[in-house]
Amino acid sequence: MVEHILAALATFIVGVIASGGYCGLALLMAIESACVPLPSEIIMPFAGYLVSTGRFDLYLAATAGAIGCNLGSVVAYEIGKRGGRPAAERWGRYLLIGPGELDAADRFFERFGAPAVLIGRLLPLIRSFIAFPAGVARMRLLPFHAYTFIGSWPWCFGLAWVGMKLGARWDSDPRIKAAFHRADLGIAVVLVLLVAVFVRHRMRGLKRTER
């Protein structure tokens, strides 16, 4: 069951990127930046693998990913701008985004101001939610998009670079393939446990806010 779920997710991501090219990559990163649980930590390494096969260019892949981050961030930005914190909490619950995540993004934005959008894009947790407080604060669109792109590009580049290096050594170094094969079950179990804890934590947080 676990292997089928992971295989289906991987097949979906690879299929979108392989068939849509850079546009497919941008679309997936836009979905991730719109706070939908489709992590960039999976998307960009697959793009990096295609770099190792010659299908993609590393710099263009990172650029496409960063453009996708900009497009997806507009959704969260507009929710924050038009509806404020209540709208973010209302719609965020459908994506298991609780007040805790929004509070962290709010505090981060209050501390650093507009540059928080740039800095936050380099941080694994904050990066997914930083557009909400930017929208609530009605940050000007030009610096918002500039900071989002500049902050997202190194993140996308780094993940794609890792995927490229692993992809280049996948066939040339049998030890990597053997290590991944031995670790398949353990990785799958850990992923399932993390997802279960993640969902349970988010559901508890949402239930507390409803009381």
CORGINOR-V467459 format. One record per helix or strand. SS is the DSSP state (~ for helix, > for strand). FROM is the first residue (numbers start at 1). LEN is the number of residues. If there is no record, write none. Layout:
ss & from & len
SS & FROM & LEN
SS & FROM & LEN
//
This chain:
ss & from & len
~ & 2 & 32
~ & 40 & 13
~ & 58 & 38
~ & 99 & 22
~ & 126 & 3
~ & 130 & 7
~ & 141 & 30
~ & 174 & 37
//
